[in-house]
Amino acid sequence: MHNISGRGVRSVVVVLGAGLLVGVTTSCSSSSPTREYAVPSDVCGTQVARSLLEPLLPPGEKAGAQPTSSVGVKRCRMLVDGKVALSTSIEKRDANTSAGDVASSAYGVEPTDTRADGGRTIYSKTGAVTLVECPGSASANGTVWATVRTSHDVKASSMRDFVKGYATAVGKSDACRALTTQDHA
C-alpha cells in the first residue's frame, strides 16, 4: 500500500481540477457555425447587392436557388445546405391592393408589423412585403408586390433593406415588365 500524504492528495486534486477546467473551457469555446459558401449576387436571376442578401442567409456549406412561376407569380427559394432559408415572390395584384392586404396572406409578416415608405412596406424579423415600382404597373391593370420570408429570425432592419433593394431591382427587370403585361388571374 502506498501512503499518500496531504500534499500528494492536494496535487492530485489540483491536476484533476485543472484538467476538468480545460475540458469545459474547450467545449464551451467552440467556434460558431461559419458560412463556407459565397453569398450569391442574385435571387433567381434578379441582381441584388450581396450586402443586402448576406444578413438574411444562415451559415452553411452550400447555397443554391430554386425558381418557380405560375400566372401572375414568380417565386424563388434560396437553399442553404439543402434547406429553404429564404423565399421571395413577385406577384401581380389588383390595383387597389394595399401592403396590409399582401401581408395578410404572406408568411413571416403581419399587417400590424412595422411600416415604412408611407405604408407601402411592412416588415418584421421573418418577412416583408413592399410595392414594386414597375414601369406601367400603377395603372388600373394592377400592382406588383415583392414578398420575402426567412426560415429564421434576422434583424428587422436587414429585412426592410433587403425587400426595398430587391423591389428596386425587380422594378428594373424583365420579370416586372412580364408581370405587368399579363392579365391578372
Disulfide bonds with the S-S distance in Angstrom:
Cys44-Cys76 1.98
Cys134-Cys176 1.25
